[in-house]
């Protein structure tokens, strides 16, 4: 049995970085659901681009980065 997965383009902020990429949501799941799951400390961001907050310089690109949810200060859908 396969689960319906939907990539959601997001912008995620920590105290030191802005991360743009795709967060995979399951059918019926919302962004807030991802942050409220307490048994998972990290979330995967696919096709990630990591920028500095001061100046917006691209510092890293990767097929996937794992972000500690304790460090997320803001998460929002990215406009298409």
C-alpha positions as semicolon CSV with decimal commas, in nm:
position;residue;x (nm);y (nm);z (nm)
1;X;0,000;0,000;0,000
2;X;0,146;0,337;-0,102
3;X;0,073;0,667;0,066
4;X;-0,013;0,977;-0,134
5;X;0,276;1,220;-0,090
6;X;0,259;1,584;-0,186
7;X;0,568;1,803;-0,203
8;X;0,495;2,144;-0,051
9;X;0,731;2,426;-0,150
10;X;0,834;2,601;0,173
11;X;1,054;2,871;0,316
12;X;1,186;2,782;0,660
13;X;1,374;3,016;0,893
14;X;1,608;2,942;1,179
15;X;1,795;3,203;1,383
16;X;2,082;3,196;1,135
17;X;1,953;3,064;0,800
18;X;1,670;3,069;0,548
19;X;1,605;2,731;0,387
20;X;1,399;2,689;0,071
21;X;1,288;2,352;-0,060
22;X;1,010;2,094;-0,046
23;X;0,857;1,944;0,263
24;X;0,670;1,621;0,187
25;X;0,316;1,615;0,320
26;X;0,098;1,306;0,331
27;X;-0,256;1,325;0,200
28;X;-0,462;1,546;0,432
29;X;-0,159;1,666;0,629
30;X;-0,089;2,035;0,693
31;X;0,239;2,217;0,755
32;X;0,150;2,265;1,122
33;X;0,103;1,889;1,158
34;X;0,470;1,837;1,068
35;X;0,587;2,070;1,344
36;X;0,346;1,937;1,606
37;X;0,453;1,572;1,584
38;X;0,657;1,535;1,902
39;X;0,812;1,192;1,840
40;X;1,011;1,324;1,542
41;X;1,285;1,575;1,619
42;X;1,390;1,636;1,257
43;X;1,209;1,707;0,931
44;X;1,353;1,651;0,585
45;X;1,358;1,934;0,334
46;X;1,413;1,806;-0,020
47;X;1,587;2,003;-0,298
48;X;1,716;2,234;-0,027
49;X;1,890;2,566;-0,073
50;X;2,035;2,719;0,245
51;X;2,095;3,096;0,263
52;X;2,242;3,324;0,528
53;X;1,997;3,562;0,692
54;X;2,238;3,853;0,673
55;X;2,281;3,919;0,303
56;X;2,099;3,614;0,167
57;X;2,413;3,442;0,037
58;X;2,362;3,083;-0,083
59;X;2,584;2,866;0,139
60;X;2,464;2,514;0,063
61;X;2,254;2,312;-0,181
62;X;2,159;1,949;-0,125
63;X;1,902;1,692;-0,239
64;X;1,793;1,673;0,127
65;X;1,869;1,841;0,456
66;X;1,739;1,739;0,796
67;X;1,627;2,031;1,012
68;X;1,594;2,008;1,389
69;X;1,241;2,129;1,461
70;X;1,359;2,297;1,784
71;X;1,547;2,548;1,567
72;X;1,260;2,642;1,336
73;X;1,141;2,997;1,402
74;X;0,911;3,034;1,098
75;X;0,776;2,799;0,832
76;X;0,561;2,918;0,547
77;X;0,450;2,791;0,205
78;X;0,651;2,945;-0,079
79;X;0,465;3,130;-0,351
80;X;0,483;2,954;-0,685
